[in-house]
Amino acid sequence: MSCGDVQVDGADLRSGDLDGAVGGLLDALDAVDADGWYPAIDVVRPWSVHNPRITGEFARPGAIRRYLHRELSALLCAGARVRVRPARPAIAFTDPDFFAALDEDRFDLRAKKLFLFSPERMALSLDRLAHYCGTPAEAFERHLLFTNYTMHIEAFQERFPDAEGPARDGVQMPAWHHHTPAGDGVSLVNIGVGPTNAKTVTDHLAVLRPDTMMMIGHCGGLRNHQRLGDFVVATAYQRADHVLDGVLPADVPVIPNHRLNTFLLDALDAAEAQYRLGVVHTTDNRNWEFNQGSTLAAMRASRSTAVDMESATIAGNGFRYRIPNATLLCVSDKPLHASPKLSANASAFYETSKRQHLAIALSCLDRVRREHPDGLPSHDIRSVDEPLFEVDATE
């Protein structure tokens, strides 16, 4: 075998050998990467009739080491044969060939492979995460929360005073990370207002293969009996954000993960919080109230419960990239009922809502961590002929 070429047969492993075998495979991946090559993982699954051999290439595998440890462990326990090897020399960001390799249209997302992205795409996203969020990609945990308010960052820092944050000022979408020994902690990203940043950051975070993504922003309540401070759990989305129209047609149904929603509802009930389920209308027009006709017609046709600017974007990218997701919003105004968002009462509302909002989301993720340590089932966001790396190692 050449340098960095390591093979392990799960059928030959004895009790107690698993962690050492997986550690050796991961170290080999890092060694290939350090030598300037893209490492590849080849998996032979003797039990699979239709997909006995699948492979994938990676860049900077150390950024997803804990994820790879979990998935390789599952494969070896099922009796797979796993090989790590050098695939091809890594392409520099400045090489003209690098640009062409980023095109997802050329890299069939439904092809039989271990990883959803090309190594070039992975390398660029990992680099951009550090640029946009101010922390290294390796700092991100398995569960991701998104907000568009500094107040949630403040509540996160209160809850986790040792959280890792940006190493510099002026970061476009600052991220904070509560680390756990198992790497299944929570990262919170302030994406600001609007769908553009929501798409940008989730495009890049997708290469980390997180276990969950959840939006915890604010919304305009659209129903008579909603009150300021009530919560909204999305059951579906009306996608008027438009930023994903070129890659995910608007007529493709996008819904939240059922188990995440169930856990959110249980957490809301435990907190005795007022909430409503329903469709969230996500718009790219911050001032839709100035030209109301088409937006109001769409909201009424869909029976929307709330309006915001980010939730459907995050859910859409979660669907595209096979990441379980959900939305927990808090009603900050009621534009249809003489209660617009005004600066005079905004501060008091934000101060009273931020801790409970975050606490409910974290309670939901605590339950995911307990009940699904190997990740939530992803059947509802995978195509029928698509055996991805996560969770279902035995397919």
N, C-alpha and C positions, 0 to 999 in steps of 0.2 A: 504494500500500500504506500502511496505517496504521502508526503507531509500533509497533515490535516485530514487524511482519509481514514475514517473510523467506522466500524460496523458493529452492530449489536443485534443479536437475535433474541427476541423476547421469549421464545420458547425454551431457550437454554438458561435463562436467568434463574438463579436460586433465590430463595427467600432472603431478603436483606441486601440483595445486590442491586436493586432497582435504582436507588438514589445515586450510587456510584457510577452506574452505567449511564444514566441520563446526564450526570455531571460531566462525564467524559465526552459525550456527544456535544454538549454545550461548549465545553472548552475547545473542542476541535472546531466548532463554528467560529469562535472568537479568533482562533489561530489563523484560519483561512482568511478571515476578514483583515486581520493585522498584516497579513502578507500581501494585501492589495488585490485580493480576489473576491468575487461574490461566492459565498458558500452555498451549496445546495444540500437539501435533504431528500433522499429517496426512501420511499416506504413501500415495502411489499406486504400486502394484507392477504394472507392465505385464505381467509374466510370469505373474501369478496368475489362474487361471480363476475360482476360487471366492471369493477374498478380495482383490480388486484394490485396495480402499481400506480402510484401517484408521486409527484415530485414538486418541489418548489425551490426558488432561489431567494436569497435574502441579502440585505445590506445592514450593517451595524446590528447584528443579531443580539448584541448585549442589551439593546434598548428594549427588547421584548423577552429577555431571558426567563423571567418568571412565567410568562405565558407559554413559552416553548417547553419549559420544564413540566408544566402541567399536561400539555398535550402529548409530548413524547412519552411521558409516564403512562398515560392512558393507552397509547398505541402499543407500547411494549407489554403492558399487563394483558392486553388482548391477544398477544402472540405475534405481533408484527415484527418484521425485520427492518431495521433502520440503518441507513448509511449516511454519513456526512462526508462530503467531498468538495474540492474546489470545482466551481462551475466554469468561470471565465474571468479574465482580468476585469476589475472594476473600472468603469468609465468615469473619467473626471467630469465635474460639472461644466467645465469649459470646453469639453470635446463636442463638436457639432453633432455627433451621433447620440449624445445624451438627450437632446431635445426630442428626437423621434421616439426614443424608448419610453418617454413619459406618456404617450398617447394610449389611454385606456381603450379606445376604439380598436386599436391594433392588438391589445392584450385582452383577449376574450375573458370577461369576468366569469363566464359560466364554464370555461374549460376545466377539465379534471386536473386539479393541482392542489398542492398543500397550502398555498398562500394566495391571497386575492390580488396581490400587486407585484409588478416587476420590481427588481431590486433598485433600479434607477428611480422609480416613483417613490419607493420607500426611503431611499437616501435623501432625496430632496425634501420630502415631507418632514423627516426627522430634523433636518437643518432648519426648515422654516418654523417648526414649532418653537425652537429656541429663540428665533427672531421675533415671532409674534407674541409669545407668552413669557419670555424672559427667564425661563428655566430650561434645563436640558430635557430632552425627550425622555431620558431615563427616569426623570423625577415623577412622571405621571403614574397614577395608580390605576387599578382595574375599574373603578367606578367614577364616572364623569358627571359633574353638575355644571350647568351653564346659567349665568345670570347676566342681567344688563344693568346692575346697580352696585355701586361701591358698598352699600349698606350690607349686602349679603357677604361680601368679603370681610367686612368688619365683624359680622356675627360669626363667620367661620374662624377668624383669628381668635375671637373670644372663646369659642368652643375648643379650638386646637391651638393653643399659644405657641406650640413648637412647630407649627406648619411651615413648610419651606415655600418661600415666595420668590419673586423676581430679584435678580441680582443687580438690576439697574433701573433707573427711573425712565419714564417716558415710553413704557411698553404698550403696544397697541391693544393687546388682549391679555392682561396679566393673569397668571395662574398661580394658585396656591394648592399645596399638597399635604394632606395628612397621611403620613406613612405608617404602614403596619409591617410587622416582621414577615408576614406572608405576601406582602405586596398587593393586598386586596383592600387598601384604603380608598380614600376619596380625594379627587382633584376637583377644584372649583375654578372655572374660567369666567372672567368678566368679558363678555363678547361685545358689550356696548349695545346700541340700539340699531335694529335693522337686520334684514336677512343676509346681507352680503358677508359680514363678518361671521355669521352663523354658518354659512356654507364654507367659507375659507377655512375656519379652524376645524370643522368636522371632516372636511376633505383630508386634512393632514393627520388628525387624530385617528382616523380609521386604520392607518397602518399599524397602530399599536394593538389592534384587536381588543378593545376594552370590553368588559362584560356588560356594562350598561351605560346609557346616556340619558340624562334627564334635564329638561328645561324647568327652572324655578323662577320665572319672570313674573311680570305684572300684566294685567290685561284690562280692557274695558268690558264691564259686564253689560250684557244686552237684554237681560230679562227683568221684568218688573220686580220680582221678589228677591233679587240679589241685593246684597248690601256691601258697602265698602269693607274690605277685609275678608269677605267670603272667598273660599277657594274654588277653583275649577279644575277638574280632572278631565283631560281630553279623551274622548272616545273615538274621534276621527278628526280630520282636518279638511278645511277648504283652502286649497293652495292658490292664493293670489299673491304669493311672494315673487314668483316668476324666475328666480335665479336658477332653478333646476329644470326649467321647462325643456331645455335642449338635451338633457340627459335622462330625465324622468318625466314622461308625458303626464299632464295634469289629470288624465282620466285613469291613471293607475291608482288603485285604492291604497292608501297609506293609513294604517291604524297603529295605535300603541301596543306594546306587549301586554298580553292579558294578565300575566302573573304580576308584572310590575304594577299594573293598575289595581289588581286585587290587594296587593300589599299596601299601596297608597291609601286605598279606601279604609283598610283596617287601621292604618296609622292615623288617619283623619278621625275615625270614630273613637279611637283610644284617646285622642286629644280633645274630644268633644267639640270639634271644629265644624263650622257650617261650610257646606260645599255643594257643588252641583256638577253633574256629569253632562257632557255634551260636545258638540262640534265646536272646534276653535277655528275661526276665520283668521288666517295670517295674511296680512297685506304688506306690500312694499311702499305704501303711500302713508307717510306719517301724518299727513293732513288730509286724510280721506274725507273728513267732515266738510271740507270746502267744496267738494264735488261729490255729492252724496249718492246720486241716482243709481249708478251701476253697483256700487258697493252695498248699498242697502238692499237692493234687489237680490244680490247673491246671498247676503246674510239671511234674508227671509226665506229664500228658496231652500237653503241648507238647514234651516232651524238652528242657526248658530247660537251658542251660549255666550261666547266671548270673542273678542278681537284682540290680536297682538301682532307682532312683526317678526317673530323668530321661531315659534314652536313648530310650524309645519316644515320649515327648512331643516331643522335638526331631525325631525321625524323622517323627512324625505331622504336625507343622507343616511340615517340609520337603516332605512329600508334598502337603499342602494348598496350599502356596504355591509349588510347583514349584522347589525348591532341592535340588540333589544333596547327599546327606548320608551320613554313616557314623558308626560307633561303635567306639572303641578303649578298652576298659576294662581295669583292672588288679585282680586278685583280692586283696582285703584281708582276707578272712575266709572261713571255710567253715562256715556255720551248721548244715549237716546232718552235719558230721563232727567234732564236738567241738572246733571252732576258731572260736568267736565273736569278733567284733571287741571287743577289750579295750584299755583305755587304756594298760596297762603296756607293750605291745609296739608300739603304733601309731606312736609317734614314729620308732623305728628303721626300721620298714617304709617310712614315708612318705619319709624322708630318702634311702633307697637307691633308691626307685622313681621319684621325681619327674623327674629329669633324663632318664632313658632314655625314660620315657613321653612326655614332651614332644618329645624328639628324634625318636622314631619318627613321631609325628604330623606334625612339621615336614618330615621327609624325604618323606613322602607328598605333602604340599602343594607341596614343591619340584618334584616330578615333574609334578603337575598344572599348575603354572605353566609348565614347560618344554614339555610335550606338548599342553596345551590352553589356550594363552594367550587364546583367545576364549571360554572357558567349556566345561565338560563337556557332552556331549550330554544332553538332558533328555527324550528321547522316552518314557522309562519313567514319568515323573511328569506327563505331559500327556495330556489326553483326545484322542481321535482327530480331533476337529473344532476344535482349539484352536491357532491360529497365534499364539503369544506373540512378544514382541519379541526374546527372546534367541536367539542362535546361528543358528537356521534362517531367516535372512532370505530365502532363496529359496523357501520353501514357499508 
